[in-house]
Amino acid sequence: MSLRDRRVQYETAGIERDDLFPEPFEQWHRWYSDAVDAELVEPNAMTVATTGLDGIPDARVVLARDVSERGIVFYTNYASEKSQQLQSRATAAAVFVWLDLHRQIRIRGDVEKVTDSESDEYFASRPRESQISAWASPQSTVISNRAFLEQLVSEYNDQFKNESVPRPPNWGGWRLIPIQFEFWQGRPSRLHDRFRYTHVAASQNWTIERLAP
């Protein structure tokens, strides 16, 4: 079957304005819980889009590790390309997509680093192998081969033998602080339901609008 002929009919129930929580974070948690209950793979995966240093948009998939009214947190190497981009222009967009449920959430906002104590706490919760990898990987840089990485892993395993692995100074979290959410529910005949939450800074409230599909 050719790409242009491939189609999926979304037969899922829609959403109405009265179905939505007044706060988008509550609505996010409802949909995330549905994705967990459906046993979807990596339900906390999200695509994060940034602006490259060359002005061209850039995107990649990361894992959200905290979602609250303060924002959405993910962790990475602060020397990575995405971190350099965020340091240059502290704005980003994110997309959660749960295809089996015919749902996606789009988010736009500002970005800030999380505190050292937050990064320390999360790093301490990671498996030891992942902690070592954070030290070993010069993320986003060109390397000669995989053996180079494996050698670094071996060296850091020796360095931290019989002791806890501390957080690398160049590793930590970023928090996306949303100014806008869009909740999308697939419907038959491509007449999808879309609702946009927009943050009103003056009142600290959110407006909700229905968008055409």
Secondary structure as UniProt FT lines:
FT   HELIX           3..5
FT   HELIX           17..19
FT   HELIX           24..37
FT   TURN            38..39
FT   TURN            43..44
FT   STRAND          45..51
FT   TURN            53..54
FT   STRAND          57..63
FT   STRAND          66..68
FT   TURN            69..70
FT   STRAND          71..77
FT   TURN            78..79
FT   HELIX           81..88
FT   STRAND          91..98
FT   HELIX           99..101
FT   STRAND          103..113
FT   HELIX           116..125
FT   HELIX           128..136
FT   TURN            139..140
FT   HELIX           146..159
FT   TURN            160..162
FT   TURN            169..170
FT   STRAND          171..185
FT   HELIX           188..190
FT   STRAND          193..200
FT   TURN            201..204
FT   STRAND          205..211
//
